[in-house]
């Protein structure tokens, strides 16, 4: 990963300088500088518009008690897009504008997700299926039993119970 970052720090400025020379030679100095300033202004406007939309979707997800993972990824992409568009250069502007396109962000999310899953050792245990504690098969029946860390915890059920007449509300049942 460090090698990739090093290569980016070396190649991106070289690409930007080459593009500045080519574009400046084709359209001149002042139009080239005007294009750089205009892309920064346009990027700021797009960032504000899409950022507010993403914030609204995050709030809607939280209201529906759903974790806003895709919205947070969109927000991260928009933050990166804004930074790239404020950085002078044609290559960084192109990548920044790409990050504003929702289908490109969806493709990037899927690609990054596949890469993370391919490199990670992920085990998912869901519900009270086979091998889960409290299931008919018992805790040792699952393929992941005994492997990986065990996280021990305590919990307290805070849902209100309807006590029966004359019952003890702390026990949630009537007196015998």
N, CA, C and O of each residue as an XYZ file, in Angstrom:
704
protein
N       0.821     -1.191      0.000
C       0.000      0.000      0.000
C       0.869      1.260      0.000
O       0.567      2.231     -0.695
N       1.931      1.236      0.772
C       2.832      2.387      0.819
C       3.480      2.626     -0.543
O       3.719      3.770     -0.930
N       3.764      1.544     -1.266
C       4.353      1.678     -2.598
C       3.365      2.337     -3.559
O       3.762      3.155     -4.390
N       2.096      1.993     -3.454
C       1.068      2.597     -4.315
C       0.969      4.096     -4.043
O       0.910      4.899     -4.974
N       0.953      4.465     -2.773
C       0.877      5.884     -2.408
C       2.102      6.631     -2.922
O       1.976      7.739     -3.444
N       3.266      6.047     -2.781
C       4.489      6.668     -3.288
C       4.426      6.869     -4.802
O       4.793      7.929     -5.311
N       3.962      5.850     -5.513
C       3.841      5.969     -6.960
C       2.836      7.054     -7.356
O       3.055      7.779     -8.327
N       1.732      7.167     -6.605
C       0.759      8.227     -6.889
C       1.361      9.609     -6.672
O       1.126     10.523     -7.463
N       2.140      9.766     -5.599
C       2.768     11.064     -5.321
C       3.802     11.434     -6.375
O       4.116     12.610     -6.555
N       4.324     10.447     -7.060
C       5.303     10.729     -8.115
C       4.617     10.926     -9.466
O       4.918     11.882    -10.180
N       3.700     10.029     -9.820
C       3.126     10.060    -11.170
C       2.064     11.137    -11.369
O       2.003     11.738    -12.442
N       1.227     11.397    -10.369
C       0.149     12.384    -10.558
C       0.714     13.773    -10.865
O       0.236     14.397    -11.812
N       1.689     14.293    -10.137
C       2.234     15.610    -10.521
C       2.875     15.620    -11.914
O       2.782     16.617    -12.630
N       3.518     14.524    -12.296
C       4.116     14.469    -13.634
C       3.028     14.518    -14.697
O       3.167     15.224    -15.695
N       1.945     13.773    -14.489
C       0.825     13.785    -15.435
C       0.206     15.183    -15.486
O      -0.108     15.684    -16.566
N       0.032     15.807    -14.333
C      -0.562     17.154    -14.300
C       0.317     18.172    -15.036
O      -0.196     18.996    -15.792
N       1.608     18.122    -14.825
C       2.523     19.047    -15.511
C       2.458     18.835    -17.018
O       2.408     19.800    -17.781
N       2.459     17.575    -17.450
C       2.387     17.283    -18.882
C       1.075     17.799    -19.474
O       1.067     18.360    -20.570
N      -0.035     17.610    -18.752
C      -1.323     18.103    -19.248
C      -1.364     19.631    -19.292
O      -1.919     20.207    -20.228
N      -0.775     20.296    -18.278
C      -0.722     21.758    -18.296
C       0.057     22.263    -19.506
O      -0.342     23.231    -20.154
N       1.160     21.607    -19.800
C       1.973     22.019    -20.952
C       1.196     21.823    -22.249
O       1.197     22.703    -23.110
N       0.532     20.675    -22.395
C      -0.224     20.388    -23.618
C      -1.409     21.347    -23.785
O      -1.596     21.923    -24.856
N      -2.203     21.515    -22.729
C      -3.387     22.375    -22.816
C      -2.959     23.829    -22.964
O      -3.532     24.562    -23.770
N      -1.965     24.253    -22.201
C      -1.475     25.630    -22.316
C      -0.943     25.937    -23.699
O      -1.133     27.040    -24.211
N      -0.273     24.963    -24.310
C       0.227     25.157    -25.668
C      -0.897     25.225    -26.690
O      -0.771     25.901    -27.711
N      -1.999     24.526    -26.419
C      -3.106     24.488    -27.379
C      -4.016     25.709    -27.254
O      -4.434     26.272    -28.266
N      -4.333     26.129    -26.001
C      -5.300     27.227    -25.856
C      -4.696     28.487    -25.245
O      -5.352     29.528    -25.229
N      -3.478     28.422    -24.749
C      -2.837     29.600    -24.179
C      -2.875     29.596    -22.656
O      -3.583     28.804    -22.034
N      -2.092     30.507    -22.072
C      -1.938     30.562    -20.618
C      -3.217     30.970    -19.913
O      -3.679     30.257    -19.022
N      -3.811     32.120    -20.295
C      -4.969     32.647    -19.561
C      -6.201     31.768    -19.688
O      -6.897     31.574    -18.692
N      -6.507     31.226    -20.857
C      -7.640     30.292    -20.908
C      -7.409     29.024    -20.073
O      -8.344     28.479    -19.487
N      -6.163     28.569    -20.029
C      -5.856     27.395    -19.203
C      -6.100     27.699    -17.732
O      -6.718     26.901    -17.027
N      -5.623     28.841    -17.268
C      -5.856     29.228    -15.874
C      -7.346     29.442    -15.596
O      -7.827     29.113    -14.512
N      -8.079     29.995    -16.572
C      -9.522     30.194    -16.401
C     -10.246     28.860    -16.266
O     -11.171     28.740    -15.462
N      -9.844     27.869    -17.031
C     -10.466     26.543    -16.936
C     -10.208     25.945    -15.551
O     -11.106     25.341    -14.965
N      -9.021     26.102    -15.035
C      -8.690     25.568    -13.708
C      -9.550     26.228    -12.634
O     -10.062     25.548    -11.745
N      -9.712     27.544    -12.711
C     -10.531     28.259    -11.729
C     -11.999     27.871    -11.877
O     -12.685     27.673    -10.874
N     -12.493     27.759    -13.110
C     -13.895     27.395    -13.332
C     -14.211     25.986    -12.830
O     -15.293     25.748    -12.293
N     -13.285     25.063    -13.000
C     -13.543     23.707    -12.492
C     -13.606     23.706    -10.970
O     -14.383     22.948    -10.390
N     -12.819     24.524    -10.324
C     -12.888     24.616     -8.859
C     -14.232     25.192     -8.418
O     -14.822     24.714     -7.449
N     -14.721     26.221     -9.126
C     -16.015     26.822     -8.776
C     -17.145     25.838     -9.043
O     -18.036     25.682     -8.209
N     -17.121     25.172    -10.194
C     -18.144     24.189    -10.523
C     -18.116     23.013     -9.547
O     -19.163     22.516     -9.131
N     -16.931     22.581     -9.194
C     -16.795     21.493     -8.226
C     -17.367     21.853     -6.867
O     -17.993     21.018     -6.215
N     -17.159     23.084     -6.438
C     -17.706     23.539     -5.157
C     -19.233     23.527     -5.182
O     -19.871     23.104     -4.218
N     -19.813     23.990     -6.281
C     -21.276     23.992     -6.408
C     -21.830     22.567     -6.427
O     -22.827     22.283     -5.763
N     -21.195     21.672     -7.180
C     -21.634     20.275     -7.213
C     -21.489     19.613     -5.849
O     -22.352     18.840     -5.432
N     -20.407     19.915     -5.164
C     -20.183     19.345     -3.833
C     -21.274     19.778     -2.866
O     -21.772     18.966     -2.086
N     -21.641     21.030     -2.910
C     -22.688     21.523     -2.012
C     -24.021     20.836     -2.324
O     -24.714     20.375     -1.417
N     -24.372     20.772     -3.598
C     -25.649     20.178     -3.996
C     -25.717     18.697     -3.626
O     -26.659     18.267     -2.959
N     -24.733     17.924     -4.051
C     -24.758     16.486     -3.785
C     -24.489     16.166     -2.323
O     -25.009     15.181     -1.799
N     -23.688     16.982     -1.665
C     -23.416     16.755     -0.243
C     -24.660     16.923      0.604
O     -24.892     16.138      1.524
N     -25.467     17.938      0.310
C     -26.715     18.127      1.048
C     -27.690     16.986      0.778
O     -28.402     16.552      1.683
N     -27.726     16.501     -0.458
C     -28.569     15.348     -0.779
C     -28.136     14.096     -0.034
O     -28.972     13.331      0.446
N     -26.840     13.890      0.060
C     -26.323     12.735      0.789
C     -26.627     12.856      2.277
O     -26.990     11.869      2.916
N     -26.484     14.045      2.829
C     -26.813     14.259      4.242
C     -28.291     13.960      4.504
O     -28.630     13.368      5.529
N     -29.162     14.361      3.592
C     -30.591     14.084      3.738
C     -30.845     12.577      3.721
O     -31.644     12.079      4.514
N     -30.164     11.834      2.812
C     -30.338     10.380      2.748
C     -29.801      9.692      3.997
O     -30.357      8.682      4.428
N     -28.730     10.223      4.588
C     -28.211      9.667      5.842
C     -29.253      9.825      6.942
O     -29.502      8.893      7.706
N     -29.856     10.999      7.020
C     -30.875     11.238      8.045
C     -32.081     10.327      7.838
O     -32.628      9.805      8.810
N     -32.506     10.126      6.590
C     -33.626      9.234      6.319
C     -33.291      7.799      6.718
O     -34.133      7.104      7.287
N     -32.080      7.351      6.429
C     -31.668      5.998      6.810
C     -31.679      5.828      8.318
O     -32.143      4.810      8.831
N     -31.172      6.818      9.021
C     -31.147      6.736     10.480
C     -32.559      6.754     11.062
O     -32.825      6.087     12.061
N     -33.467      7.515     10.444
C     -34.853      7.520     10.908
C     -35.501      6.162     10.720
O     -36.343      5.762     11.524
N     -35.120      5.442      9.666
C     -35.640      4.094      9.423
C     -34.843      3.044     10.191
O     -35.049      1.846     10.000
N     -33.933      3.490     11.061
C     -33.080      2.618     11.877
C     -32.266      1.669     11.004
O     -32.125      0.486     11.313
N     -31.735      2.205      9.915
C     -30.875      1.453      9.010
C     -29.516      2.118      9.000
O     -29.421      3.344      8.941
N     -28.463      1.321      9.056
C     -27.107      1.850      9.043
C     -26.805      2.439      7.661
O     -26.911      1.718      6.668
N     -26.434      3.717      7.559
C     -26.259      4.375      6.257
C     -24.883      4.135      5.643
O     -24.126      5.082      5.428
N     -24.557      2.878      5.361
C     -23.227      2.545      4.854
C     -23.001      3.136      3.465
O     -21.983      3.786      3.231
N     -23.937      2.918      2.541
C     -23.725      3.430      1.175
C     -23.716      4.955      1.156
O     -22.977      5.567      0.385
N     -24.537      5.564      2.006
C     -24.553      7.025      2.063
C     -23.239      7.573      2.619
O     -22.755      8.615      2.176
N     -22.669      6.864      3.589
C     -21.382      7.295      4.147
C     -20.272      7.136      3.108
O     -19.372      7.972      3.027
N     -20.336      6.062      2.311
C     -19.352      5.903      1.237
C     -19.502      7.023      0.214
O     -18.508      7.569     -0.264
N     -20.757      7.368     -0.126
C     -20.990      8.488     -1.038
C     -20.417      9.784     -0.472
O     -19.798     10.564     -1.197
N     -20.623     10.009      0.815
C     -20.079     11.207      1.452
C     -18.561     11.244      1.394
O     -17.972     12.299      1.157
N     -17.925     10.097      1.609
C     -16.467     10.020      1.518
C     -15.996     10.304      0.091
O     -15.006     11.007     -0.113
N     -16.714      9.752     -0.899
C     -16.361     10.018     -2.298
C     -16.524     11.493     -2.638
O     -15.699     12.067     -3.349
N     -17.593     12.108     -2.126
C     -17.810     13.528     -2.396
C     -16.743     14.391     -1.734
O     -16.312     15.394     -2.302
N     -16.320     14.007     -0.545
C     -15.237     14.735      0.124
C     -13.954     14.644     -0.693
O     -13.257     15.642     -0.879
N     -13.650     13.459     -1.173
C     -12.463     13.266     -2.004
C     -12.597     14.033     -3.323
O     -11.631     14.626     -3.804
N     -13.802     14.017     -3.904
C     -14.031     14.754     -5.151
C     -13.811     16.249     -4.946
O     -13.192     16.905     -5.783
N     -14.309     16.786     -3.844
C     -14.110     18.207     -3.565
C     -12.639     18.553     -3.414
O     -12.184     19.581     -3.916
N     -11.902     17.704     -2.728
C     -10.467     17.953     -2.560
C      -9.738     17.887     -3.907
O      -8.851     18.697     -4.178
N     -10.115     16.924     -4.741
C      -9.460     16.800     -6.047
C      -9.791     17.977     -6.960
O      -8.940     18.426     -7.728
N     -11.028     18.479     -6.877
C     -11.404     19.601     -7.741
C     -10.789     20.914     -7.280
O     -10.591     21.821     -8.088
N     -10.491     21.024     -6.011
C      -9.818     22.235     -5.536
C      -8.318     22.200     -5.804
O      -7.650     23.233     -5.756
N      -7.789     21.009     -6.085
C      -6.386     20.866     -6.442
C      -6.228     21.245     -7.910
O      -6.905     20.670     -8.762
N      -5.352     22.195     -8.225
C      -5.211     22.596     -9.633
C      -4.672     21.451    -10.480
O      -3.675     20.816    -10.136
N      -5.343     21.206    -11.578
C      -4.888     20.169    -12.492
C      -6.034     19.555    -13.258
O      -7.169     19.538    -12.783
N      -5.739     19.050    -14.444
C      -6.770     18.469    -15.293
C      -7.043     17.013    -14.948
O      -8.193     16.575    -14.990
N      -6.019     16.267    -14.613
C      -6.214     14.857    -14.261
C      -6.994     14.744    -12.959
O      -7.941     13.962    -12.875
N      -6.611     15.514    -11.938
C      -7.330     15.465    -10.670
C      -8.764     15.971    -10.837
O      -9.668     15.478    -10.164
N      -8.984     16.936    -11.715
C     -10.345     17.400    -11.993
C     -11.177     16.293    -12.628
O     -12.341     16.109    -12.273
N     -10.591     15.559    -13.561
C     -11.320     14.473    -14.216
C     -11.725     13.396    -13.204
O     -12.860     12.919    -13.218
N     -10.799     13.021    -12.338
C     -11.120     12.019    -11.313
C     -12.155     12.583    -10.337
O     -13.072     11.872     -9.925
N     -12.012     13.840     -9.972
C     -12.975     14.470     -9.071
C     -14.374     14.499     -9.654
O     -15.342     14.197     -8.957
N     -14.495     14.864    -10.938
C     -15.815     14.878    -11.577
C     -16.387     13.468    -11.701
O     -17.600     13.285    -11.599
N     -15.531     12.475    -11.919
C     -16.007     11.091    -11.960
C     -16.639     10.685    -10.624
O     -17.636      9.963    -10.599
N     -16.060     11.147     -9.526
C     -16.597     10.799     -8.208
C     -17.950     11.452     -7.934
O     -18.636     11.062     -6.988
N     -18.343     12.421     -8.729
C     -19.669     13.022     -8.591
C     -20.751     12.203     -9.299
O     -21.941     12.429     -9.077
N     -20.351     11.260    -10.144
C     -21.314     10.471    -10.919
C     -21.743      9.257    -10.077
O     -20.913      8.401     -9.771
N     -23.036      9.172     -9.697
C     -23.494      8.064     -8.834
C     -23.206      6.667     -9.379
O     -22.803      5.814     -8.588
N     -23.381      6.364    -10.677
C     -23.033      5.015    -11.140
C     -21.553      4.685    -10.961
O     -21.202      3.540    -10.675
N     -20.688      5.680    -11.129
C     -19.263      5.437    -10.912
C     -18.990      5.133     -9.435
O     -18.197      4.247     -9.118
N     -19.648      5.871     -8.533
C     -19.485      5.604     -7.100
C     -19.980      4.205     -6.748
O     -19.359      3.516     -5.939
N     -21.098      3.778     -7.350
C     -21.619      2.433     -7.089
C     -20.628      1.374     -7.577
O     -20.398      0.372     -6.899
N     -20.048      1.603     -8.752
C     -19.046      0.677     -9.267
C     -17.816      0.648     -8.350
O     -17.280     -0.421     -8.056
N     -17.377      1.825     -7.904
C     -16.213      1.898     -7.008
C     -16.499      1.188     -5.690
O     -15.635      0.485     -5.167
N     -17.698      1.364     -5.152
C     -18.062      0.706     -3.887
C     -18.046     -0.813     -4.059
O     -17.527     -1.532     -3.205
N     -18.611     -1.296     -5.158
C     -18.625     -2.742     -5.397
C     -17.212     -3.286     -5.570
O     -16.882     -4.347     -5.042
N     -16.379     -2.556     -6.311
C     -15.000     -2.999     -6.540
C     -14.205     -3.015     -5.242
O     -13.481     -3.973     -4.969
N     -14.334     -1.969     -4.446
C     -13.616     -1.905     -3.171
C     -14.138     -2.981     -2.216
O     -13.360     -3.609     -1.499
N     -15.453     -3.191     -2.210
C     -16.030     -4.238     -1.363
C     -15.506     -5.614     -1.720
O     -15.161     -6.397     -0.836
N     -15.443     -5.921     -3.027
C     -14.898     -7.215     -3.454
C     -13.432     -7.350     -3.055
O     -13.005     -8.426     -2.635
N     -12.662     -6.282     -3.179
C     -11.245     -6.338     -2.814
C     -11.072     -6.566     -1.313
O     -10.197     -7.324     -0.893
N     -11.894     -5.919     -0.519
C     -11.807     -6.104      0.940
C     -12.167     -7.530      1.314
O     -11.488     -8.153      2.130
N     -13.230     -8.046      0.721
C     -13.650     -9.414      1.035
C     -12.615    -10.417      0.563
O     -12.378    -11.418      1.239
N     -11.986    -10.170     -0.599
C     -10.973    -11.091     -1.109
C      -9.738    -11.137     -0.216
O      -9.087    -12.177     -0.115
N      -9.410    -10.022      0.432
C      -8.209     -9.976      1.275
C      -8.479    -10.296      2.731
O      -7.554    -10.618      3.478
N      -9.720    -10.214      3.140
C     -10.056    -10.372      4.554
C     -10.526    -11.790      4.845
O     -10.989    -12.506      3.956
N     -10.400    -12.167      6.072
C     -10.915    -13.439      6.558
C     -12.199    -13.114      7.303
O     -12.175    -12.787      8.489
N     -13.321    -13.208      6.597
C     -14.601    -12.768      7.137
C     -15.457    -13.984      7.462
O     -15.636    -14.865      6.622
N     -15.984    -14.032      8.680
C     -16.932    -15.065      9.094
C     -18.170    -14.355      9.604
O     -18.085    -13.472     10.457
N     -19.316    -14.746      9.079
C     -20.564    -14.121      9.497
C     -21.436    -15.191     10.121
O     -21.718    -16.214      9.496
N     -21.864    -14.956     11.351
C     -22.805    -15.827     12.031
C     -24.035    -14.991     12.283
O     -23.960    -13.929     12.902
N     -25.163    -15.466     11.807
C     -26.386    -14.665     11.874
C     -27.474    -15.444     12.594
O     -27.696    -16.621     12.307
N     -28.143    -14.798     13.516
C     -29.336    -15.366     14.145
C     -29.061    -16.620     14.939
O     -27.942    -16.851     15.397
N     -30.103    -17.436     15.098
C     -30.008    -18.663     15.891
C     -30.019    -19.868     14.975
O     -30.742    -20.832     15.227
N     -29.247    -19.828     13.938
C     -29.169    -20.944     13.003
C     -28.329    -22.062     13.576
O     -27.965    -22.013     14.751
N     -28.008    -23.074     12.776
C     -27.193    -24.180     13.275
C     -25.873    -23.689     13.838
O     -25.157    -22.918     13.199
N     -25.565    -24.138     15.023
C     -24.309    -23.772     15.658
C     -24.391    -22.563     16.552
O     -23.457    -22.293     17.307
N     -25.500    -21.814     16.489
C     -25.625    -20.652     17.345
C     -26.034    -21.084     18.738
O     -26.730    -22.085     18.905
N     -25.612    -20.346     19.718
C     -25.967    -20.682     21.092
C     -27.472    -20.628     21.234
O     -28.109    -19.674     20.787
N     -28.034    -21.629     21.843
C     -29.470    -21.666     22.055
C     -30.216    -22.351     20.930
O     -31.438    -22.479     21.008
N     -29.534    -22.797     19.886
C     -30.214    -23.487     18.805
C     -30.299    -24.967     19.126
O     -29.641    -25.450     20.047
N     -31.112    -25.684     18.362
C     -31.302    -27.111     18.618
C     -30.015    -27.890     18.389
O     -29.790    -28.916     19.032
N     -29.171    -27.415     17.484
C     -27.936    -28.128     17.180
C     -26.875    -27.919     18.246
O     -25.920    -28.692     18.321
N     -27.019    -26.903     19.061
C     -26.038    -26.663     20.111
C     -24.922    -25.772     19.630
O     -24.768    -25.561     18.427
N     -24.134    -25.242     20.558
C     -23.102    -24.283     20.184
C     -21.920    -24.875     19.456
O     -21.178    -24.125     18.822
N     -21.698    -26.189     19.507
C     -20.511    -26.767     18.884
C     -20.799    -27.340     17.507
O     -19.909    -27.936     16.900
N     -22.024    -27.177     16.990
C     -22.374    -27.818     15.723
C     -21.941    -27.022     14.502
O     -21.830    -27.600     13.421
N     -21.694    -25.734     14.622
C     -21.378    -24.894     13.471
C     -19.952    -25.050     13.018
O     -19.105    -25.484     13.800
N     -19.653    -24.705     11.762
C     -18.298    -24.830     11.247
C     -17.319    -23.866     11.889
O     -16.116    -24.128     11.906
N     -17.814    -22.752     12.419
C     -16.919    -21.765     13.003
C     -16.762    -21.962     14.508
O     -16.100    -21.164     15.172
N     -17.363    -23.013     15.047
C     -17.281    -23.224     16.494
C     -15.836    -23.457     16.903
O     -15.142    -24.280     16.306
N     -15.388    -22.744     17.904
C     -14.038    -22.909     18.420
C     -12.988    -22.134     17.643
O     -11.834    -22.082     18.070
N     -13.347    -21.530     16.519
C     -12.360    -20.765     15.764
C     -12.616    -19.282     15.959
O     -13.767    -18.852     16.035
N     -11.583    -18.524     16.036
C     -11.720    -17.079     16.162
C     -11.920    -16.640     17.596
O     -12.054    -17.468     18.497
N     -11.941    -15.343     17.802
C     -12.085    -14.813     19.154
C     -13.528    -14.955     19.651
O     -14.479    -14.956     18.870
N     -13.650    -15.071     20.936
C     -14.955    -15.124     21.571
C     -15.139    -13.819     22.334
O     -14.301    -13.442     23.153
N     -16.233    -13.142     22.057
C     -16.514    -11.892     22.737
C     -17.610    -12.162     23.749
O     -18.735    -12.502     23.382
N     -17.285    -12.012     25.003
C     -18.229    -12.267     26.075
C     -18.846    -10.945     26.499
O     -18.156     -9.930     26.591
N     -20.121    -10.960     26.750
C     -20.762     -9.719     27.154
C     -21.998     -9.986     27.984
O     -22.518    -11.102     27.997
N     -22.459     -8.982     28.665
C     -23.681     -9.049     29.447
C     -24.695     -8.115     28.816
O     -24.337     -7.139     28.157
N     -25.962     -8.427     29.025
C     -26.995     -7.544     28.528
C     -28.127     -7.507     29.531
O     -28.252     -8.381     30.389
N     -28.941     -6.487     29.406
C     -30.112     -6.340     30.254
C     -31.282     -6.021     29.350
O     -31.213     -5.090     28.548
N     -32.369     -6.794     29.474
C     -33.560     -6.569     28.682
C     -34.338     -5.433     29.320
O     -34.774     -5.538     30.467
N     -34.514     -4.337     28.574
C     -35.179     -3.167     29.134
C     -36.559     -2.950     28.533
O     -37.152     -1.886     28.715
N     -37.084     -3.954     27.813
C     -38.427     -3.806     27.265
C     -39.433     -3.923     28.402
O     -39.309     -4.800     29.256
N     -40.435     -3.038     28.415
C     -41.415     -3.089     29.506
C     -42.323     -4.304     29.354
O     -42.814     -4.595     28.263
N     -42.537     -4.999     30.450
C     -43.439     -6.152     30.480
C     -44.769     -5.719     31.068
O     -44.834     -4.800     31.885
N     -45.831     -6.394     30.641
C     -47.149     -6.151     31.217
C     -47.330     -7.121     32.372
O     -47.471     -8.323     32.147
N     -47.328     -6.630     33.588
C     -47.501     -7.560     34.715
C     -48.958     -8.007     34.817
O     -49.886     -7.257     34.516
N     -49.122     -9.255     35.254
C     -50.474     -9.748     35.512
C     -50.977     -9.094     36.781
O     -50.201     -8.513     37.540
N     -52.276     -9.188     37.012
C     -52.866     -8.569     38.191
C     -52.222     -9.178     39.429
O     -52.177    -10.398     39.588
N     -51.738     -8.330     40.278
C     -51.089     -8.802     41.505
C     -49.692     -9.331     41.285
O     -49.097     -9.888     42.208
N     -49.153     -9.173     40.097
C     -47.839     -9.726     39.807
C     -46.724     -8.774     40.159
O     -46.956     -7.603     40.460
N     -45.527     -9.284     40.119
C     -44.336     -8.488     40.401
C     -43.811     -7.949     39.072
O     -43.353     -8.740     38.247
N     -43.858     -6.630     38.826
C     -43.424     -6.088     37.531
C     -41.963     -6.352     37.234
O     -41.583     -6.359     36.063
N     -41.126     -6.567     38.233
C     -39.720     -6.831     37.985
C     -39.509     -8.231     37.402
O     -38.543     -8.463     36.675
N     -40.412     -9.162     37.721
C     -40.268    -10.519     37.220
C     -41.036    -10.740     35.920
O     -40.751    -11.687     35.186
N     -42.021     -9.860     35.624
C     -42.768     -9.984     34.404
C     -43.792    -11.105     34.417
O     -44.264    -11.518     33.358
N     -44.148    -11.610     35.603
C     -45.160    -12.658     35.688
C     -45.928    -12.493     36.978
O     -45.516    -11.759     37.876
N     -47.039    -13.179     37.060
C     -47.896    -13.087     38.246
C     -47.363    -13.880     39.405
O     -46.430    -14.669     39.258
N     -47.956    -13.670     40.561
C     -47.545    -14.443     41.741
C     -48.166    -15.824     41.677
O     -49.272    -15.992     41.165
N     -47.462    -16.804     42.192
C     -47.974    -18.186     42.201
C     -48.762    -18.466     43.438
O     -49.265    -19.576     43.612
